[in-house]
């Protein structure tokens, strides 16, 4: 969400666009490109990056829930996802950034480095830990098991509570346990209930 600051700073925008969500940059903004008419709309790269990151987080959480591998693999996947998205977005960025070797912007080189770190982490962790990560919870104490156990306990307590408050006599009349029998109870049932 920190990318919202790019909107207020009028930076991290891309090529001109006619799309309805295009971002209008003030011509007085320091990053406004030379030779472009006022009122031109630009691709809001910070918005694209926010959407890309949210999609990546949702995908990685879904993968982790499905495969539950742990041990840094989710971080590795995020680094790869982020680096690929950021390097793609940097190719359409037009506000000035510093160049590095081969005329490629430094941000793209940094994105490539992040992807390589993510791949390296994923490979190393897969070699070192081929088994799934163990749960930090004691058996039967994890949130899912505890929640299920608590629900079962509540059901059992409610069932016992219902049984302890009602008593059926020989005639089928229901009365509170230890209380007076219902109006249709026979003398024999009254004697047992009393």
C-alpha positions in Angstrom: 0.0 0.0 0.0 3.0 2.2 0.3 2.8 2.7 -3.5 -0.1 5.1 -2.9 2.6 7.7 -2.0 3.6 7.6 -5.7 0.2 9.0 -6.6 0.6 12.0 -4.3 4.2 12.5 -5.4 3.2 12.3 -9.1 5.9 9.7 -9.8 6.2 6.1 -11.0 4.1 6.5 -14.1 4.4 4.9 -17.5 3.8 5.7 -21.1 1.0 7.9 -22.2 -2.4 6.2 -22.5 -6.0 6.9 -23.5 -7.3 4.2 -21.0 -10.0 5.5 -18.6 -7.9 4.9 -15.6 -5.0 6.9 -17.0 -3.2 9.1 -14.5 -3.0 12.9 -15.1 0.3 14.3 -14.1 0.6 18.0 -13.5 2.9 19.7 -16.0 4.6 21.4 -13.1 5.5 18.1 -11.5 9.3 17.5 -11.5 8.9 14.1 -13.2 6.7 15.4 -16.1 8.4 14.4 -19.4 9.5 17.1 -21.8 7.6 17.6 -25.0 4.4 16.1 -23.8 1.2 18.3 -23.8 -0.5 19.2 -20.6 -3.5 17.0 -19.8 -1.8 13.8 -21.1 -2.8 10.7 -19.2 -0.1 8.1 -18.2 -0.2 4.5 -17.1 -0.4 4.4 -13.3 2.4 2.0 -12.7 2.1 2.2 -8.9 -1.5 1.0 -9.2 -0.5 -1.9 -11.5 2.3 -2.8 -9.1 -0.2 -2.8 -6.1 -2.6 -5.1 -8.1 0.3 -7.4 -9.1 1.5 -7.7 -5.5 -2.0 -8.4 -4.2 -2.6 -11.1 -6.8 0.8 -12.6 -6.0 0.0 -12.6 -2.3 -3.4 -14.3 -2.9 -1.8 -16.9 -5.2 1.1 -17.7 -2.8 -1.3 -18.0 0.1 -3.5 -20.4 -1.9 -0.5 -22.4 -2.9 0.8 -22.6 0.7 -2.6 -23.7 1.9 -2.8 -26.4 -0.9 0.7 -27.7 -0.6 1.8 -26.5 2.9 5.5 -26.7 2.2 6.8 -23.8 4.3 10.5 -23.4 5.1 10.9 -20.1 3.2 9.4 -21.3 0.0 6.6 -18.7 0.1 9.1 -15.9 0.5 11.1 -17.3 -2.4 7.9 -17.4 -4.6 7.1 -13.8 -3.6 10.6 -12.6 -4.5 10.3 -14.2 -7.9 6.7 -12.9 -8.4 7.7 -9.4 -7.3 10.9 -9.2 -9.4 9.1 -10.4 -12.6 6.3 -7.9 -12.2 8.6 -5.0 -11.3 11.0 -5.7 -14.2 8.0 -5.7 -16.6 6.6 -2.5 -15.2 9.9 -0.8 -15.3 10.1 -1.3 -19.1 7.2 1.1 -19.6 8.2 3.6 -17.0 9.2 6.9 -18.5 9.9 9.1 -15.5 13.7 9.4 -15.2 15.6 6.6 -13.4 19.3 5.9 -13.2 20.9 3.8 -15.9 23.4 1.1 -15.2 25.4 -1.3 -17.5 24.1 -1.9 -21.0 21.7 1.1 -20.8 19.3 -1.0 -18.7 17.7 1.0 -15.8 19.1 0.1 -12.4 15.6 -0.8 -11.2 15.4 -3.6 -13.8 18.8 -4.9 -12.8 17.7 -4.9 -9.1 14.5 -6.7 -10.1 16.5 -9.4 -11.9 18.6 -9.8 -8.8 15.5 -10.2 -6.7 14.3 -13.0 -9.1 17.6 -14.7 -8.9 17.6 -14.6 -5.1 14.1 -16.0 -5.0 15.1 -18.8 -7.4 18.2 -19.6 -5.3 16.3 -19.6 -2.1 13.6 -21.9 -3.6 16.2 -24.4 -4.9 18.3 -24.4 -1.7 15.3 -24.8 0.6 13.9 -27.6 -1.6 17.2 -29.4 -1.4 17.7 -28.9 2.3 14.1 -29.6 3.3 12.3 -31.9 1.0 9.7 -32.7 3.7 6.9 -30.2 4.6 7.5 -27.9 7.6 6.3 -29.3 10.9 3.6 -27.5 12.7 4.7 -25.3 15.6 1.7 -26.5 17.6 1.5 -29.6 19.8 -0.7 -32.4 18.4 -4.3 -31.5 18.9 -3.5 -27.9 19.9 -3.4 -26.3 16.5 -6.1 -23.6 15.8 -8.1 -25.9 13.5 -8.1 -28.9 15.9 -8.7 -26.6 18.9 -11.6 -25.0 17.2 -13.1 -28.4 16.3 -12.5 -29.7 19.8 -14.2 -26.6 21.3 -17.2 -27.0 19.1 -17.5 -30.7 20.0 -17.2 -29.8 23.7 -19.9 -27.1 23.4 -22.2 -29.6 21.6 -21.6 -32.2 24.4 -22.2 -29.7 27.2 -25.4 -28.5 25.6 -26.6 -32.1 25.2 -25.8 -32.9 28.8 -27.4 -29.6 30.0 -30.6 -30.4 28.0 -30.7 -33.9 29.5 -30.1 -32.7 33.1 -33.0 -30.2 32.9 -35.6 -32.6 31.7 -37.0 -35.9 32.9 -39.6 -38.1 31.3 -41.8 -40.2 33.7 -43.5 -43.5 33.0 -46.4 -41.8 31.3 -44.2 -39.9 28.9 -44.8 -36.6 30.7 -41.7 -34.3 30.7 -40.8 -32.5 33.8 -37.7 -30.7 35.1 -35.4 -33.1 36.9 -36.1 -33.1 40.6 -39.2 -30.8 40.1 -42.9 -31.6 40.2 -44.1 -33.9 37.5 -46.3 -32.7 34.6 -50.1 -32.5 35.0 -50.8 -35.8 33.4 -48.5 -37.8 35.7 -49.8 -40.8 37.7 -49.4 -41.2 41.4 -46.6 -43.8 40.8 -44.7 -41.3 38.6 -45.3 -38.6 41.3 -43.9 -40.9 43.9 -40.7 -41.6 41.8 -40.3 -37.9 40.9 -40.7 -36.7 44.5 
